[in-house]
Amino acid sequence: MDKLGKFKPNKIVIEREPEKQQEYDSLYMSYINGVHTLTRSEEQQIGFIITKRRGLKRLYCTDAWDRDYEDAKRIFEGNDSIEK
């Protein structure tokens, strides 16, 4: 994770259905506030930790890059929402 941190990403994307964005926003904020204990899942063990270390306010859900490519493209172009 140190190498990923050195890359200094400004957006973190996890492979989860975009419909779960609110759920992950809530879990991440609970983690930041010291309420949520991380599970063993990669999105939490890697995604949440790197997002917090980088001081980012959220991470983004997208799934199956070939199907949701336009959602991912909007995220990387600076639109903070993947809602349609």
DAGIFEN-V902824 format. One record per residue. PSI is psi in radians with two decimals (* if undefined). OMEGA is omega in degrees with one decimal (999 if undefined). Layout:
psi = (PSI;PSI)
omega = (OMEGA;OMEGA)
This chain:
psi = (-0.45;-0.70;-0.68;-0.69;-0.64;-0.47;-0.45;0.97;2.57;-0.03;2.41;2.23;2.29;2.67;1.51;2.67;2.36;-0.47;-0.30;0.15;-0.83;-0.71;-0.79;-0.56;-0.79;-0.80;-0.76;-0.77;-0.66;-0.68;-0.82;-0.67;0.08;0.26;-0.68;2.30;2.26;2.47;-3.08;0.03;2.60;-0.58;-0.52;-0.80;-0.56;-0.96;-0.89;-0.77;-0.82;-0.71;-0.76;-0.80;-0.61;-0.10;0.43;2.61;-0.33;2.86;2.84;2.40;2.25;2.66;2.60;1.36;-0.60;-0.56;-0.64;0.46;-0.68;-0.64;-0.82;-0.71;-0.74;-0.70;-0.87;-0.36;0.00;-0.05;2.10;0.15;2.45;0.16;2.51;*)
omega = (177.5;179.3;176.9;177.8;178.5;175.8;178.1;178.0;177.3;173.1;177.9;179.6;176.8;-178.3;175.9;-179.0;179.2;178.6;-179.6;-176.9;-178.9;179.0;-179.3;173.2;-179.1;178.3;-178.8;178.9;176.4;177.2;179.3;-177.9;176.3;-178.1;-176.0;172.7;-176.9;172.7;179.7;-176.9;-177.8;-179.8;177.7;-177.4;179.2;-175.5;-177.9;-176.4;-179.7;179.0;179.0;-180.0;179.9;179.7;-179.5;-175.1;-179.8;169.5;-169.9;177.6;169.4;-176.4;177.2;-173.7;-179.4;179.9;-175.5;-176.6;-179.6;176.0;179.9;179.8;178.3;179.1;-176.4;177.4;173.6;175.6;-176.1;-178.5;174.2;177.1;-178.8;999)
